[in-house]
Amino acid sequence: MCAMTHSSPAPRGLPTPPPLGASALPPDTYDGRLVLVTGGGTGLGRAVAAEFARLGADVMIVSRKAEHLAPAREELQAIESAGLITAATCDIRDAVRITEVFDAAFAAHGRTPDVLVNNAAANFPVPAEDLSPNGWRTVVDITLNGTYFMTREFGRRHLAAGTPGSVIAVGASYAWTGGPGFAHSSAAKAGVKNLVETLAVEWGPYGIQINGLVPGLMPHEDMTPDIRDNLDRAEDPAARQPALRVGAPRELGWAATFLASPYARFISGHTLVVDGANWQRRDLVNAPVTPVREQMGRGPFAP
């Protein structure tokens, strides 16, 4: 009796997503709803705002830099199903300015935002020993404190009015794993993850739902130079993902529109990771450790 041999097909990775403009949700899911997106003028924030607009939402995009707002607003206004699109400058470290932005949203749209997407953050790669006190404070202040200030203003208004609301905080997988080279950002994002879990319990009785959302590698035209340089140094980034492909920004937008939709009302205090399982990857045999300084092309530490 002959032994049979079987050849395995070559790995193909996860299927590609549906085309831009597609959605699993009904097209009127967000009709008459207002969604406020921080960091909505560029990159992933802009992509998230677009998916809410495709589902009929009024959208207010917020950015610290005024020059980011006009082109993003024009792009969102071009979406046929979008509601009213407005924009405002805001440094989310400034609680007084945040109050003014929420007041402006009410004046323009006649309502407090129904959905808040905390996307704005700060980050840059640096070995911990080279990180200045000001660099630490800036990243933590924007990423953690700014997220809290925005969420606090949103929550206080809904609590006072007795209305439901939904908050999505964009996080990072190194909130669980740690992030060598990103001590400031990983600590801040761990705080954001805990904030999601804490406020989901505090505010759930009042109808306010809070979740986290973590993107994987999703290349886009607005990536910072350090991230772009890292990608350019890596040979075939797609082959380094378990999915054998990178993500598309619209995939993060689809996850956000689901989490804040009527179909996810019983999901709260959860952080959804949209990265094709990349953060859970482990090798059977670990590769040799390369210190962070060497990975960044820095010489020995000199005080």
CORLINHU-V595867 format. One record per residue. N is the residue number from 1. SS is DSSP state (A for helix, B for strand, O for the rest). PHI is phi in whole degrees, -180 to 180 (none if undefined). OMEGA is omega as a letter, one per 20 degrees, with the letter a starting at -180 (* if undefined). Layout:
# CORLINHU-V595867
N_SS_PHI_OMEGA + N_SS_PHI_OMEGA
This chain:
# CORLINHU-V595867
1_O_none_a + 2_O_-86_r + 3_O_-75_a + 4_O_-94_r + 5_O_-112_r + 6_O_-128_r + 7_O_-101_a + 8_O_-85_r + 9_O_-67_r + 10_O_-64_r + 11_O_-59_a + 12_O_-119_r + 13_O_79_a + 14_O_-74_a + 15_O_-60_r + 16_O_-72_a + 17_O_-76_r + 18_O_-58_a + 19_O_-70_r + 20_O_-57_a + 21_O_103_r + 22_O_-77_r + 23_O_-157_r + 24_O_-86_a + 25_O_-93_r + 26_O_-57_a + 27_O_-64_a + 28_O_-103_a + 29_O_-54_a + 30_O_-114_r + 31_O_-57_r + 32_O_76_r + 33_O_-109_r + 34_B_-112_a + 35_B_-117_r + 36_B_-107_a + 37_B_-120_r + 38_B_-80_a + 39_O_61_a + 40_O_-85_a + 41_O_-87_a + 42_O_-143_r + 43_A_53_a + 44_A_-68_r + 45_A_-62_r + 46_A_-65_r + 47_A_-66_r + 48_A_-64_r + 49_A_-58_a + 50_A_-64_a + 51_A_-69_r + 52_A_-65_r + 53_A_-63_r + 54_A_-63_a + 55_O_-99_r + 56_O_93_a + 57_O_-72_q + 58_B_-73_a + 59_B_-133_r + 60_B_-112_r + 61_B_-101_a + 62_B_-125_r + 63_B_-148_r + 64_O_-72_a + 65_O_-108_a + 66_A_-61_a + 67_A_-67_r + 68_A_-81_a + 69_A_-80_a + 70_A_-61_a + 71_A_-65_r + 72_A_-68_r + 73_A_-63_r + 74_A_-61_r + 75_A_-64_a + 76_A_-69_r + 77_A_-65_a + 78_O_-76_r + 79_O_-76_a + 80_O_-59_a + 81_O_-88_a + 82_O_-68_r + 83_O_-85_r + 84_O_-74_a + 85_B_-110_r + 86_B_-128_a + 87_B_-146_r + 88_B_-152_r + 89_B_-84_r + 90_O_-164_r + 91_O_-93_a + 92_O_-70_r + 93_O_-78_a + 94_O_-102_a + 95_A_-64_r + 96_A_-66_r + 97_A_-66_r + 98_A_-60_r + 99_A_-59_r + 100_A_-62_r + 101_A_-66_r + 102_A_-65_r + 103_A_-62_r + 104_A_-66_r + 105_A_-62_r + 106_A_-65_a + 107_A_-65_a + 108_A_-81_a + 109_A_-112_r + 110_O_74_a + 111_O_-162_r + 112_O_-74_r + 113_O_-51_r + 114_O_-81_a + 115_B_-132_r + 116_B_-117_r + 117_B_-110_r + 118_B_-85_a + 119_O_-104_a + 120_O_-63_r + 121_O_-161_r + 122_O_-130_a + 123_O_-169_r + 124_O_-164_a + 125_O_-79_r + 126_O_-164_r + 127_O_-61_a + 128_A_-56_a + 129_A_-71_r + 130_A_-96_a + 131_O_-76_a + 132_O_-78_r + 133_A_-56_a + 134_A_-68_r + 135_A_-63_r + 136_A_-59_a + 137_A_-62_a + 138_A_-63_a + 139_A_-67_r + 140_A_-66_a + 141_A_-64_a + 142_A_-74_a + 143_A_-72_a + 144_A_-95_a + 145_A_-64_r + 146_A_-63_r + 147_A_-62_r + 148_A_-64_a + 149_A_-60_r + 150_A_-64_a + 151_A_-66_r + 152_A_-60_a + 153_A_-63_r + 154_A_-60_a + 155_A_-63_a + 156_A_-60_a + 157_A_-69_r + 158_A_-72_r + 159_A_-63_a + 160_A_-67_a + 161_A_-89_a + 162_O_71_a + 163_O_-110_r + 164_O_-78_r + 165_B_-161_a + 166_B_-137_r + 167_B_-118_r + 168_B_-123_r + 169_B_-110_r + 170_B_-76_a + 171_B_-116_r + 172_O_-151_a + 173_O_-67_r + 174_A_-76_r + 175_A_-63_r + 176_A_-93_a + 177_A_-95_a + 178_O_81_a + 179_O_-141_r + 180_O_-53_a + 181_O_92_a + 182_O_-138_a + 183_A_-58_a + 184_A_-66_a + 185_A_-71_a + 186_A_-67_r + 187_A_-65_r + 188_A_-66_a + 189_A_-69_r + 190_A_-63_r + 191_A_-64_r + 192_A_-63_r + 193_A_-60_r + 194_A_-67_r + 195_A_-61_r + 196_A_-56_a + 197_A_-69_a + 198_A_-71_a + 199_A_-72_r + 200_A_-60_r + 201_A_-77_a + 202_A_-63_a + 203_A_-102_r + 204_A_-54_r + 205_O_-59_a + 206_O_-101_r + 207_O_87_a + 208_B_-105_a + 209_B_-102_a + 210_B_-136_r + 211_B_-138_r + 212_B_-105_a + 213_B_-144_a + 214_B_-114_r + 215_B_-85_r + 216_O_-91_r + 217_O_-75_a + 218_O_-132_a + 219_O_-58_r + 220_O_-154_a + 221_O_-71_a + 222_O_-102_r + 223_O_-63_r + 224_O_-68_a + 225_A_-56_a + 226_A_-66_r + 227_A_-69_r + 228_A_-63_r + 229_A_-63_r + 230_A_-62_r + 231_A_-65_a + 232_A_-66_r + 233_A_-79_a + 234_O_-88_r + 235_O_-80_r + 236_O_52_a + 237_A_-56_a + 238_A_-62_a + 239_A_-70_r + 240_A_-91_r + 241_O_-105_r + 242_O_-57_r + 243_O_-75_a + 244_O_59_r + 245_O_-158_r + 246_O_-88_r + 247_O_-86_r + 248_O_-104_a + 249_A_-53_a + 250_A_-63_r + 251_A_-67_r + 252_A_-70_r + 253_A_-62_r + 254_A_-64_r + 255_A_-65_r + 256_A_-65_a + 257_A_-66_r + 258_A_-70_a + 259_A_-60_a + 260_O_-94_a + 261_O_-87_r + 262_A_-62_a + 263_A_-86_a + 264_A_-128_a + 265_O_-63_a + 266_O_-93_r + 267_O_-100_r + 268_O_-153_a + 269_O_77_a + 270_O_-110_r + 271_B_-116_a + 272_B_-95_r + 273_B_-99_a + 274_B_-115_a + 275_O_-143_r + 276_O_62_r + 277_O_72_a + 278_A_-63_a + 279_A_-71_r + 280_A_-97_a + 281_O_-67_r + 282_O_-140_r + 283_O_-90_r + 284_O_-63_r + 285_O_-123_a + 286_O_-66_r + 287_O_-73_r + 288_O_-57_a + 289_O_-77_r + 290_O_-111_a + 291_O_-55_a + 292_A_-58_a + 293_A_-60_r + 294_A_-68_r + 295_A_-60_a + 296_O_-92_r + 297_O_71_r + 298_O_-100_r + 299_O_-79_r + 300_O_-59_a + 301_O_-66_r + 302_O_-129_a + 303_O_-57_*
